[in-house]
Amino acid sequence: MTTVITHNRRRSRLSSLIDQPGGISTGIALKQAAQNLSSLEEQSLKLVEQTIQQLAALPAPDGIENLEGALNKAYALSAGIIDAAGPFAREDLCMAATNLCDLLDGSPSDQPFDWRIITVHAQSFRLLLALPLEDKATRQQVLDSLKDVLKSKLGS
Amino acid sequence: MTLMTARSPGIGETLRESAVFNFEGAVTMVIDDSSFAQELTIRALKGFGLSTRHACSSAAEAIPILKENAVDLILVDSDMPGMSGFEFVRWLRRSKLEPNAFAPVIMTAAHVRQSKVQEARDCGANFLITKPFSSLTLLERIVWVSRDNRPFLEVGDYLGPDRRFRVGDYDGPERRADELRRKAGL
């Protein structure tokens, strides 16, 4: 039988502060946040480009004993793309990066990994960055083909 | 006259554009090993009227601060070298630090590994937000955790807010709306 201990319900200081007189509306808060973030958009894209370069330059591990470390490096780089691109409505980049994270996370580290998957994703990231934002059809094609890679490798 | 209220949205509900809130004076901590991601979070919070008092690049940097200072809100990244965000929240909840052990915690994650899903559920954070998320989502979750009055439960290895969410309309008093009504003489 599992014992359940219930601690007293307590009101956080934050819940008192939120009701202080004054403050701002959601609309103003979001406008201010967008203004604060906008100056970082260019830096975000540069960071994404650098991360893609690092990903493309990652050497395939020379033995199964080095595979786990290599997969972790690629995973961290891919997650970094989501970190950098996320706040700027680049869902395409984030979806491609999530696809790669899923693939790397789902791949056993004691079996050979097809390193061409990394290359394909790096090329796809570059294509997504280069495509005009209005070219939604090509963007979708790129994402669909990456999803197919995920399905064929992990069967999900 | 349209009355504004800071009534918090439930899970999945959208925060109204006219809802008013005030976070002035709140002590906020942001923990993220990525300096760029940390900067993004700090700037978004600033827009909401939340200034970040403690910006830390690791859990190890945050822990001594939490031992000495009361914090009202913590935003922590899940995937960090050394102590992960999950391990950090687990430590916090069991730290017996008053009031920090019960502080609202929002965890952010670019991606959650399959092997970490259970850990994410069991670490004791009030909420996990997966990236990419909009500023609106972040704001909604902050307002939501500030109203989160779920009791803390200790069940086996788990210590944190009751993981059972109540789905449905909020039926408590609309404190801010009542105040505005009074002021408006309604």
Interface residues (C-beta under 8 A of the other chain):
Chain A: T2 T3 V4 I5 T6 H7 N8 R9 R10 R11 S12 R13 L14 S15 L17 I18 D19 Q20 P21 G22 G23 I24 S25 T26 G27 A29 L30 K31 Q32 A33 A34 Q35 N36 L37 L40 Q43 S44 L47 Y75 A76 S78 A79 G80 I82 D83 A84 A85 G86 P87 A89 R90 E91 C94 A97 T98 C101 D102 D105 G106
Chain B: M4 A6 L15 R16 E17 S18 A19 V20 F21 N22 F23 E24 G25 A26 S34 F36 A37 E39 L40 R43 A44 K46 G47 F48 G49 A70 D72 L73 D79 P99 F102 A103 P104 A110 H111 R113 Q114 S115 K131 P132 F133 S134 S135 L136 L139 V143 V145 S146 R147 D148 N149 R150 P151 F152 L153 E154 V155 G156 R175 R176 E179
